[in-house]
Amino acid sequence: MTEPLVVFTPSGKRGRVAPGTTVLDAARQLGVDLDSVCGGRGVCSRCQVEPAFGQFAKHGIVAREEALSPWNEVEARHDRTRGMVPGRRLGCQAQIVGDMVIDVPADSQVHRQVIRKDAAIRAITMDPAVRLAMIEVAQPDMQDPSGDWERTAAALSQQWGIEGVEIGLDLLAKLGGALRSGDWHVTLALHQGRAGHPVRVVGVWPGIFTGPVYGLAVDIGSTTLASHLCDLSSGDVVASSGVMNPQIRFGEDLMSRVSYAMMNPGGAAEMTAAVRSALDELARGVATDGGIDPALIVDAVLVGNPVMHHLLLGLDPSELGQAPFALTRAGGLDLGAAELGLTAVSPAARAYVLPCIAGHVGADSAAVALAEEPDKSDALTLVVDVGTNAEVLLGNRERVLACSSPTGPAFEGAQISAGQRAAPGAVERVRIDPVTKEPRFRVIGCDLWSNEPGFAEAIAGVGITGICGSGIIEAVAELRMAGIVDGSGLIGSAEQTGTDRCFAHGRTNAWLLHDGTEAGGARIAVTQNDIRAIQLAKAALYAGARLLMDEFGVDRVDRVVLAGAFGAHISPLHAMVLGMIPDVPIEAVTAAGNAAGTGARIALCNRGARREIERLVSHIQKVETAIEPRFQEHFVAANALPHATAPFTQLRQRVGLPDVSYNERAGASPRRRRGIG
């Protein structure tokens, strides 16, 4: 009998198989991506396929219905109990007896692609480090003295071809009971780590268990910890949550925490204990939010800047506070989650920590590179992860450069007179009429602008409490566009600007946005010191980007990506007016949201991405801003709004920037105050 020809779609893989071969076995022989947990026993339903009948000239096949074995009792029972999509067959039951075209639907593919809108609208190919395998284990026998685990390992070898599997004591203690209650059938969750690492059992269930199991993608920021609970079979984000990083009490910025570790014996251990405790509570909370048993969380991927990375791992960060900024460990790490203090997960859960790029460019930047892929772009792409320590990537297919810039916490509302964290009641958007000089604003928790009917009633529950990072950025940029602030960053007086919202504030001027004191609320003003704090932060950010451009040998970039949870809330136009980023068409500036968290999710859902980022990190060139003299030159010029020397021609095509110059004191010579601008 001629061997039937079978073609699988959408892969296009084809070949001849022996008559009577099941579709699942044919898929395995031809390297087709067809899922199965039960190993072909007809109990998991993961291997469903859709046979296609008719004439397929493209493949040279005429597929007739009799080319597949008839519907059998296993499939009928499955349809009765669970239901099957009409036209589908179980791949482990349907046998090929003639030429066939068989489609493998997306939900039956092991490495199915999942489009994630919150992952920069790109496809994640599902290939998690954890897979489920159901096996039938030989019962104990008086003639065979082997233990439950030895027989289980033998079954894994015989039925799945998996050798050298390891199991920890926590799960070993559950194995015997699971085998017996499952009538000697058991499902194992197997973690396949990096090359050279053993396969480990991270979950045990009696009988058939089809999941899902879950993983955590965690971005450990200096200000917040953000966690995403992901279904490892689909890639879906089941729940997300965030908490403040409790290390803030040891210092708001990274260097203050490094100093705390250096100046206080046991200080690093204190900060490690604090972040691990918060991480464990976050895992417990996100499991509750997702409505799942925490024991089903079997994998985790964690990212963070070098200081956060070291403190999470229990490593002394002191060397990161002084040249040459040496890392204790730069490469990726495979660990037991329990080693990081994660108890609110499966006791056998694993954790992968992405590699760091250099002393001040960490695993979070590696995750951003994984998510945004500047190395795969023809366009020269600048990726700016805005935070207390901005990390900057510049690159294309030729090469990728990286640096960090010490922006400080001003962008997050710290060091600002009326500043606060982004929370309900915080001003997040500001607009100023360039003619009347009157402002309007929006606060977090209300969709109305302050000049719209119903605003007062809408914000009655939350009030107007302060101004957050995106609000202060827009306020300063709007002040510049309205001519209330000059190019050097000086606020004019009421007489100079034509608005009585400007008022004397010590030896300088300030500008009033909102006064709620009569009703017992907050008085929100922008002071000269506030503007100086924003100037220093944005100058550091721009100088870092400009330094990478120098190293690359270019004066312009093709596109700019604003990454980070904060970066997602920055208006590209206002960022350009401030001169936070190099001049490009506004349309070429996009927000990537929490790209570090996206990168962590990609690494969680695809173990090949872990190999890919380790390869890329080894090729990224670090530029050290701390020892580069040109950084200071760029920093000084970038203090102006938008810049002292760069023309910003793209920006000026979109907005007019009034050519004004103010004095700190009435009657002083304008020329004396042009030093910065």
Protein Blocks (a to p, Z undefined) as FASTA:
>chain_A
ZZddddddfklpacdddehiafklmmmmnopacddfklonopnommgccddedjdfknop
acdfklpccddfklmmmmmmnopaehiacfklmccfbdcdddddfklpfkbccddfklop
aacddddfbdcdddddddddfklmcdfklmmmmmmmmmnopghiacdfklmmmmmmmmmm
nnopacdddddddehiacddfbdcehjaebjaddddddddfkbccdddddfknopafbdc
ddddfklmnojblmlmmmmmmmmghklmmmmmmmmmmmmmmmmmmmmmnopafklpcbdc
ddddfklmmmmnopafklmmpcehiafblbdcdddfklnopakbcfkbccdddddfblml
cfklmmmmmmnommlcfbdcddddddfbdcdddddfkbccdddddebjmlnopaiakbcc
ddehiafbdcddfklopacdddehiabdfkbghklmmmmmnopabdcfklmmmmmmmmmm
nopacfkopacdfklnopakbccehjbccddfbdcklnopacddddfklmmmmmmmmmmm
mmmmmmmmmmnopabdfbdcdedjklmmpcfklmmmnomaccddfklpccebjmklmmmm
mmmmomklmmmmmmmmmmpccddfklmmklmmmmmmmmpcfbfklnolmlmmmpccdddd
ddfbghiafklmmmmZZ
